[in-house]
């Protein structure tokens, strides 16, 4: 297994439907660990990324991210870290451009495809919100994404609620359709020849720990389980996630 050289870029791929500001705390924590450029990408219709007329596709984002990383940094490979939907995109990069992967960090995500019921639910959500100016219930989305309990929870939930509320219904629909169409990439993980880390929050209500364990097994690593943390682990506990990701840069 190869080790990334000093100065290797880091690409951060977002959880859905939150923009790249979700990474601010983690980026600060990584200041003494990452010695290369750090890039974060929004998907179409989320954050500052305009909508596209292209068909919804995680592969489209993966290919564009590789090109953008190489053009922006001058490096052929990067460490790719994705949370939730971002993990799906990172795994698409590993499948389509394996030479672009100097390290892989998967947070609160899974390698399997949606089952029929899960895909149908995504497509129904997309149909419901695509013509709306904003998501109809950003508070519920935030409640589901944040697993932290206690006195810190209200502020974390409110911050994510405000973030989700800024994105267009069209962008949310695009993302849901892209995720519904993704394949199972478990076997892709067995081919990754780079350092890898799998992180799951103990209180993640969207991804079962068994899914994280299956990814870790495919990569030949042990999953890092963060106590008291939910789906947006890097937002909820950036210090703990930075420590978990540190081996990707050693």
N, C-alpha and C positions, 0 to 999 in steps of 0.2 A: 504494500500500500504506500503510495507516494505521499510526501508531505509538502504543503504549499510553501513556496519561497517567501521570504520577507518582502513586503510590499504588494502582496497579492490583494486584489480588490475584494470587497464584500458587497454582495447584492442582497438587499432585503426585499422580500416579496410579501405583499400585504394579506392580512386576513380580510375577509369580506363581511359586511360592506363598510369598511373603515379605510380612510386614506392613509397616506404614508406618515402622517404626524404620529401615528401609533408607535413609531420606532424611536421617537426623540429621546426617551429615557434610556433605552438600550444603547443608542449611539453614544450618549454621554458616558455610560458605564464601560464601553468598549474602547475609549480613547487611548488607554495604555496597552491595549491588546492588539488592536488592528493598526497596521502601519501602512496600509494602502488606502486607496479611495473607497468611500462608502457611497453606494447608490441605492435609492429606493424608488420603486415604480408604482404608480397608480394604474388601474385598469380603465378601459374606456367608460366615461360617464361618472367616474369616481375621482374626487379631488380635483386636481387641475388638468386631468387628462380628458380631452374632448371625446365625444362619442365618435364611433366609426361606423361606416356602412358595411364593414366586413361581417360575415357570419360569426356569431359567438363561438370562441374557440380558445381554450387554454394554450393550445399549440401555437396559435398566432402570437399570443403574448410571450411565450417562451422564446420563440424565434426572434421576435423584435427585441427582447431583453438581451439576448446574446449579442446581437449586432450592436445595440446601443452601448453595452458594457465594453465591447472591444473598441468601438470608436472613441468612447469617452476616456478610457484608461490606457489604451495601447497594450493591454495585456490580452493574451489569448484565453486565459482561464481565470475564474473567480471562485470564491467561496459563496455558495448560494444558501441563504437561510430564508425559509418560508414558513409562515404561520397559516394554518387552515387552508384556504384557497391558495395562498402563496406556496404552501407545501406541494399542492397539486402541480403548480407551475414549475417549481424546482425539479420535481420528478420528471416532468415533460422535458426540461432541459437535459437532465441526465440521460434520457432515452434518445433524444434527437441530436444533441451535441455533447457527447460524453467527454470530448477533449476540452470542453469549456468548464468542466467541473474540477476544481482544485480542493473542494470540500463541500459537504452537504449537511445542513442543519434543518431538521424537520420538527416543527413545534405545533402541537395540537392539531395534527392532521392524520390522514390515513392514505394508504396506497390503493385500497380497493375502490371499485366503482360504486355508484349508488345502485341499490336494488330497484326493482320496478316501481315500488311505492315511493321511494325517496326521490327518484327522478321525476315521477309524476307530480309530486308535491312541489318540487322546484319549478316545473313548467307552469303549474297553476299560479304560484306566486308571481312568476314573470308576467303571466297574462293579466293578473290583477293590477300590478303596479306600473306596467310599461308606459301608460299614458298619464300617470300621476306626476305632479310636479316634484313630490317628495315621497319618501317612504311613509306609509300610513300610520305606523306604530313604532317609531324609533326607540321608545322607552322599553318595549318588550324585547326588542333585539338586544339592547344593552343589558337588560337583566339576564338574558340567556348567555351572553358572552362573558360576563364577569362572574368569576367564582369566588372571589375574595369576600369574606364575611366580616362582620364587626364594624368598627367605627370608620374604617377606610372605604367601605363599600359605597356609601351614597355619593361620594365625590367621584369615584371611578365610574360608577354607572352614569352619573350626570354628564361626565366628559364624553363617554362613548355615545350616549344619547344625542348630544349636541353634534357630534361628528357625523353620525348616521343621518341626522336630519338635514344635512347640507347637500346630500347627493340626490341626483335625479332618479325618478322612477325608471327612466330608460336605461340608466347605467346599472341599476340594481337588477332589472330584467335581463340585461346582457350577461351579467355575471352569473345569474342563476342558470341561464340556458347553457353557458359555457361549462359550468360544473356538471350539469345533468348529462352532458355528452362525453364526459371523460371516461377513459378505459381503466381497467385494473393495471397498476404498474408495480405490483409486488415483485415480479420477476426482474423488472428493470433494476430494482435495488440490489439484487444479487450480483449485478455486473458492475456496480460502482467501485472504482479503484481509486479511492480517495478517503481521507478521514471523514467520519460521519458521526453525527450526534442526533439522538431522538429525545425530545422533551415532551412531557405530558403533565398537565396540571392535575393534581389530585381531585379537584372539584370541577374538572371539565365536564360540562353537561351535554356536550355535543359529540365528543369523540370518546368512546370507551377505551379504557386502558389496554384492553386486549388488542385493539388495533395498533396502538403504539408499540406494544410488545411484538406483534407480528412484523412490523416494519424493522424494528431493531434486530430481530432474528434474521431477517433477510439481509441486513447490512453487516451482521456479525458483531453487533455491539449490545450493550445493556442500556435500556431506556432510563432516562433521568426523570424521576417523578418528583414534582415540586409540591410540597405540603401546603394546603390551604389556598391553592391558586387554581384559576379556572382556564377557560379557553384562550383568552388573550394573555398568555403567560408573560410575554415580553413587556406588555403594557402594565400588567399588575405587579410584576416583580422583576424589573429590568436587571437588578443586581444579581439575582439568582440565575437568570437566563444567561447573563454575560459570563458567569463562572462556568455554566454548563457548556457554553460554546467555545470557551478558551482553547480546548484541545484542537480545534480546527485551525488554529493559527500557530501552533507550536512547531 
